[in-house]
Amino acid sequence: MKFETIAQVRDANVARIVRVALRAHGFHPLEPGDGGLPGVPNLFGPEGEGIDVPESEVADATLLVGELLKDMNRTDT
């Protein structure tokens, strides 16, 4: 199964929340340790942590993640 990065998130806690929300909505995000070397965690790149989903879910998951991140960055709540 091929995965595609749909968002980059600098905060690991935000990335975790986004992955949980994606799973709750029926998507299948790649966990940080999946696909890496055993015993070696995924390391943050300069853009932060990537949110990866299967290619077949990219369009719908991108919409959901965009709205989630927009809501999480609001200052009026």
N, C-alpha and C positions, 0 to 999 in steps of 0.2 A: 504494500500500500504506500503510495506517495503522499507526502505531507507538504503543505505550503505555509509559510509564515504570513499571518494576516495582520499582526500588530507587534510592535516592540514596546515593552513596558520597563521603565527604569526601576520601579519599586517591586521587589520580589513578593511582597504581601498583596499588592494589587494584581500581579500576575496570577497568584494563587486564587484570589477571589474570582477573577475572570474565568479561569479554568473550571472552577466549581460551577459557576453560572452556566458556562457552555455545556457541561455535562448534565446539569439540571434541565436544560432545554433540549436534550437528546443528541448533542454533538459529541465528538470523540477527540478532544484535544490531546496532543502528545504531552506526556509528563516530562519534566526536566531531565530525569534520569534515563528515559527511554531512548534507545538508539545510540547511546554513548558507550564508552568503555566501562566494563564492570568496575565498580568501586571508585570511579572518577565522576564527580558531579559535573553537570553542564556549567560552564563558566560564563559569566556575563561578558558580553561584548561591549564596545563603546556605546551602542544604542540601547543597551539593557537586555532584558530577557525576551526572547521571541515567543509568541503564541502561535503554535502550529496546529493545523487541522488537516484532515484528509482532503485531497483535491475536490472530491465530490461535495464537500460541505463548505467550500470557501465562500461562495456568494452570500449565503444566508448567515453564516457565522460572522462574516465581516460586518454585516449590518448590525447584528446583536452586539458585538464587541465595541463598535463605534458608539452606539447608544449607551452602553454600560460605562465606557470611559468618559463620555461626555457628562453623564450623571454623577460619576464619582469625582469629577473635577469641579463641580458646581460649588460655589461658596455661599449660596443662599439657603442651604439646608442645615 
